[in-house]
Structures are given as C-alpha cells and as structure tokens.
Amino acid sequence: MNVQLNHDVKIGALGYNPPSPYLYDLEIFNFSELKKRTPEGRIDINHRYKFYMVICVTQGECTQSIDFEPVLCKSGTLFVVSPNQVHNFGKDEDWEGWIILFRSEFLIPKSSTLNEHKLAFEIERLPKVLTLTNTELDRAVHSIDRMIEDSLISEPTEDVHMLLRYQLYTLMTWLHILHKNTLPITYTQLSQRFIHFHKLVETHFAEWSHVSEYAHYLNCTEKTLTRASIEATGMTAKAFVSARMILEAKRLLVHTDQSVSQISEYLNFKEATHFSKFFKRETGYTPSDFREHAFEW
C-alpha cells in the first residue's frame, strides 16, 4: 500500500503564483521586494517549493539552508533551489540580491528528436552553489536586468515567454561553462544510465527500496547500476537509494507533524521499528531524537 502523507503540515508549500496581472512563467524580484511582500517575522520559515528558484546575492552576507545544509552566502554567491527541496532564507536580512522563480514547465522538455534534444537544458548540470567573481557577478546582474526589462515588453505572451526562456538558458549555460570544473564530476560526464536511475529514485524512492526494482525497470543488472552510481557519486546504488529515503525522512520529521509510524508506512517499511533501526543506522540518531534536536546540531 502506498500511503499518501500531507507533507506540508509545518512546511509552507509554495506554488508559482506571481502577482496579477503578471502573465509569465518566470518572475524576478529582489530580496527587498520579498521582504515587503512577506509579513514581519516570517522570512525565516521553511518552505517546500513547487518551482525552481535561483538566488544571486549581490550585497551583504547571510546563511540560508537547503535540506538541512547551510549555504553561507556573500556577494557573488549564486545557487539553485529545485522543486520539492526545503529552503529557508534564514534570519539574516541585511543582504540584497536577485531571486528568479520559474516553473518546471518553463524549461524545454527533452524529446526524441535530435534538434529539440539539443535545445533542452538540464539545470542539474549547474553546480548547486557558485561563487562568482566581481566581473562575473556584474555580467550576471546585467543579464537579470535585461530579463526584467524585457518582461515589460508589450507583445504577445508566447513571444515574451520565448525571449525570457532563452535569456535564462543563456545565463545558466554561461554559468555552467565557467564553473563546470568546480565539482569532481560534472553533469555532462554522468552516464545516461545514472541520470535515468537518479530520476527514477526521485519518483519511486518511497515505493522501491531495492536496487533490483530499478535495475529491472532500466533493463540492466544490479551490478551495472551499482557501477554507474559509484562512478557518479562514490556511493553504491543501494546507498544512493537509502540516502534519498533518509533525506525525505528528515524532511518529514522536522517539518511536519506526521508520526514516526506514519512516516515509516509512507516509506514502505512493514514496521515502524524497522524504520527506526534503519534511520539510526544511517544517521546515528533515532527518528525521535532527530526530530527533537535537528536544529541544535
């Protein structure tokens, strides 16, 4: 049985909802504007987004977080928050920067035709956190300013959509070219088998806990899938699946009111005790201890 949980009891789930009459699937504003839109004292609340968010810090310093990992930001820090990740802007408000929101549908989907495949852009190719030089930051801000200006053009919506889409692609591709060597292995070097495996894990981690299920779907052996996972991440395929389950468990424990038993059932464990043993083996803490002390560590 696949249990459906209300994940967002404590997490503020945000969909893409720009202020009327704005019509486009990409919106840009600065942090000062966000503070004006947000009730006092509610900036530092965890949210699970249903869209992509690119944050580019231009002044000051702050510490934000993505899925329990702090992101130390200063002028030139640029990072991407993907749909379903839990993000917090943190308590530091003495900074400025640009925030770009866009729906997944805004990206060109990959298709079987060669020409369209070449136009598609996998945003995961970009390292999650970049540090731009002053010159790079100036160019990035110039690109952002251009998108803001062009979003005001009085032309048919589809035409402006197309313009904004390719401007975003230009910015992201330029950043990828500059910084693709900042990680031990770049997205373009990953095998197609691992990329497909990664996407399957994101979709089925709560249903499929065994590597054999992913291998069967991908029409390969467990050994082949494990080799692809080790080459890409340094982890076995089994460890990769377990890590994704642990991440979701952490999200649910800290950011929802679901019981350990409910979370256990959602993650397809037959008994809550089995889940508790799995969680402690992987993290060193019981689910209850993690829930109680997560933000103290």
C-alpha positions in Angstrom: 0.0 0.0 0.0 1.3 3.4 -1.0 0.4 5.8 1.8 -0.1 9.5 0.9 1.0 11.9 3.5 0.3 15.5 4.0 3.9 16.6 3.9 3.3 20.2 4.5 1.8 20.5 8.0 4.8 22.6 9.1 6.4 23.2 5.7 4.9 26.1 3.9 4.3 24.6 0.4 4.5 27.3 -2.2 3.3 27.1 -5.8 4.2 29.5 -8.5 1.8 32.4 -8.1 3.1 35.8 -9.3 1.0 38.9 -8.6 -1.6 39.7 -11.1 -1.6 40.8 -13.9 1.9 39.3 -14.5 1.5 36.5 -17.1 4.8 34.7 -17.4 6.3 31.5 -16.0 9.4 33.3 -14.9 9.4 36.1 -12.3 12.3 38.2 -11.0 12.4 40.4 -7.9 15.0 41.4 -5.3 15.2 40.4 -1.6 14.0 43.9 -0.6 10.8 43.3 -2.6 10.3 39.9 -1.0 10.5 41.4 2.5 7.8 43.9 1.5 5.6 41.0 0.3 6.2 38.9 3.5 4.6 39.5 6.9 7.0 40.6 9.5 8.9 37.8 11.2 8.0 35.2 8.6 11.1 35.4 6.2 12.9 32.6 8.1 10.2 29.9 7.6 10.8 26.7 5.9 9.2 26.3 2.5 8.9 23.4 0.1 8.8 25.0 -3.4 6.9 23.7 -6.4 9.2 25.6 -8.7 12.8 26.4 -9.3 14.4 29.3 -7.6 17.8 30.9 -8.4 19.2 33.2 -5.7 22.1 35.6 -6.6 23.5 37.6 -3.6 24.8 41.0 -4.6 25.4 42.7 -1.3 26.0 41.6 2.4 26.2 38.2 3.9 23.7 35.6 5.1 23.3 32.0 5.9 20.4 30.1 4.2 19.7 26.4 4.2 18.7 23.7 1.7 17.6 20.4 3.1 19.4 20.8 6.4 22.6 22.0 4.8 23.7 25.6 5.5 24.6 27.8 2.5 27.0 30.5 3.5 26.3 33.5 1.2 28.2 36.7 0.4 28.3 39.0 -2.6 28.7 36.7 -5.7 27.1 33.6 -4.2 24.6 32.1 -6.6 22.7 28.9 -6.1 19.7 26.9 -7.3 16.8 25.5 -5.2 14.9 22.7 -7.0 11.3 21.8 -6.7 10.5 19.7 -3.5 13.6 20.8 -1.7 13.1 22.5 1.7 14.6 26.0 1.8 14.9 28.7 4.4 16.2 32.2 3.8 17.5 32.3 7.4 17.3 35.1 10.0 19.9 37.4 8.3 18.0 40.2 6.5 20.9 42.7 6.0 21.6 41.5 2.4 20.4 42.1 -1.1 20.2 40.0 -4.2 18.1 38.8 -7.0 15.6 36.0 -6.9 14.5 34.2 -10.1 11.5 31.9 -10.0 10.3 29.7 -12.8 8.1 26.7 -13.2 9.5 23.4 -14.4 7.2 23.7 -17.4 9.2 26.8 -18.4 12.1 24.6 -19.4 12.2 22.9 -22.8 11.4 19.2 -22.2 13.8 16.7 -23.7 12.3 14.8 -26.7 13.2 12.1 -29.0 14.0 14.5 -31.9 17.7 15.4 -32.1 17.1 19.1 -32.7 14.9 19.6 -29.7 17.1 17.4 -27.6 20.0 19.8 -28.3 17.8 22.8 -27.2 16.8 21.1 -23.9 18.7 22.3 -20.8 19.2 20.2 -17.7 19.5 22.7 -14.9 21.1 20.0 -12.7 24.2 20.4 -14.9 24.9 23.5 -12.9 26.8 23.1 -9.6 24.4 23.8 -6.8 26.4 26.7 -5.2 28.6 29.0 -7.2 30.9 31.8 -6.1 31.1 34.5 -8.9 34.0 36.9 -9.3 33.1 40.6 -9.4 33.3 40.6 -13.2 31.1 37.5 -13.4 28.6 39.0 -10.9 28.3 42.2 -13.0 27.6 40.2 -16.1 25.0 38.0 -14.3 23.3 41.1 -12.9 23.3 42.7 -16.4 21.6 39.5 -17.7 19.0 39.6 -14.9 18.3 43.3 -15.6 17.8 42.6 -19.2 15.2 39.9 -18.4 13.3 42.2 -16.1 13.3 44.9 -18.8 12.2 42.5 -21.5 9.4 41.1 -19.3 7.7 44.5 -19.7 7.6 44.4 -23.5 4.0 44.7 -24.8 4.0 41.8 -27.2 2.1 38.5 -27.3 2.7 36.4 -24.2 4.2 33.5 -26.1 6.7 35.7 -27.8 7.9 37.2 -24.5 7.9 33.7 -22.9 10.2 32.5 -25.7 12.5 35.5 -25.2 12.7 35.1 -21.4 13.2 31.3 -21.7 16.3 31.7 -24.0 17.7 34.5 -21.9 17.5 32.2 -18.8 19.2 29.4 -20.8 21.9 31.8 -21.9 22.6 32.8 -18.3 22.6 29.3 -17.0 24.7 27.9 -19.8 27.2 30.6 -19.4 27.5 29.9 -15.7 27.8 26.2 -16.4 30.7 26.8 -18.9 32.5 28.9 -16.4 32.1 26.7 -13.4 31.6 23.1 -14.7 35.0 22.1 -13.3 34.2 23.1 -9.7 32.8 19.6 -9.0 34.8 16.4 -9.2 32.4 15.2 -11.8 30.1 17.4 -13.9 26.5 16.6 -15.0 27.6 16.2 -18.6 30.0 13.5 -17.6 27.4 11.4 -15.9 26.3 8.3 -17.7 22.8 8.3 -19.1 22.1 5.2 -17.0 22.8 7.0 -13.8 20.8 10.0 -14.9 17.8 7.8 -15.6 18.4 6.0 -12.2 18.6 9.3 -10.4 15.2 10.4 -11.9 13.6 7.1 -11.0 14.8 7.3 -7.4 13.3 10.8 -7.1 10.0 9.4 -8.4 9.9 6.0 -6.7 12.1 6.1 -3.5 9.0 5.7 -1.3 7.9 2.6 -3.2 11.0 0.9 -4.5 13.6 0.3 -1.8 15.5 -2.5 -3.6 18.1 -1.9 -6.3 16.7 -4.8 -8.2 13.5 -2.9 -8.9 15.4 0.0 -10.5 17.6 -2.4 -12.4 14.6 -4.3 -13.8 13.0 -1.0 -14.9 16.2 0.1 -16.6 16.8 -3.3 -18.2 20.2 -3.7 -16.7 21.9 -5.8 -13.9 22.2 -4.6 -10.3 26.0 -4.7 -10.8 25.9 -2.4 -13.8 23.6 0.0 -11.9 25.9 0.0 -8.9 28.9 0.7 -11.0 27.2 3.7 -12.7 26.2 5.0 -9.2 29.7 4.6 -7.8 31.3 6.4 -10.8 28.8 9.3 -10.5 28.6 9.7 -6.7 31.0 7.4 -5.0 28.1 5.6 -3.4 26.6 2.2 -4.3 23.2 2.2 -5.9 21.8 0.8 -2.6 23.4 3.6 -0.6 22.1 6.2 -3.1 18.5 5.0 -2.6 18.9 4.8 1.2 20.3 8.4 1.2 17.2 9.7 -0.6 14.9 7.9 1.8 16.8 9.3 4.7 16.6 12.8 3.3 12.8 12.5 2.9 12.5 11.1 6.4 14.5 14.1 7.8 12.2 16.5 5.9 9.1 14.9 7.3 10.4 14.5 10.8 11.5 18.1 11.2 9.0 19.9 9.0 5.7 18.0 9.5 3.6 16.7 12.4 3.5 13.2 10.9 4.1 10.4 13.5 7.1 8.1 13.1 4.7 5.3 12.4 3.1 7.3 9.6 6.4 8.2 8.1 7.5 4.6 8.3 4.4 3.5 6.4 4.9 6.1 3.8 8.4 5.0 3.2 7.2 1.4 2.8 8.6 -0.1 5.9 6.5 -3.0 7.3 7.1 -2.0 10.9 8.0 1.3 12.5 10.7 -0.4 14.4 12.4 -1.4 11.1 12.3 2.2 10.0 13.7 3.4 13.4 16.6 0.9 13.1 17.3 1.9 9.5 17.3 5.6 10.4 19.6 5.2 13.4 22.0 3.0 11.4 22.2 5.7 8.7 22.3 8.8 10.8 23.3 7.7 14.3 20.1 9.1 15.8 16.6 7.7 16.4 13.9 9.4 14.5 12.5 11.0 17.7 15.9 12.3 18.7 16.5 13.8 15.3 13.1 15.5 15.4 13.7 17.0 18.8 17.3 18.2 18.2 17.7 18.7 14.5 18.2 22.5 14.6 20.5 22.3 17.6 23.3 20.4 15.9 
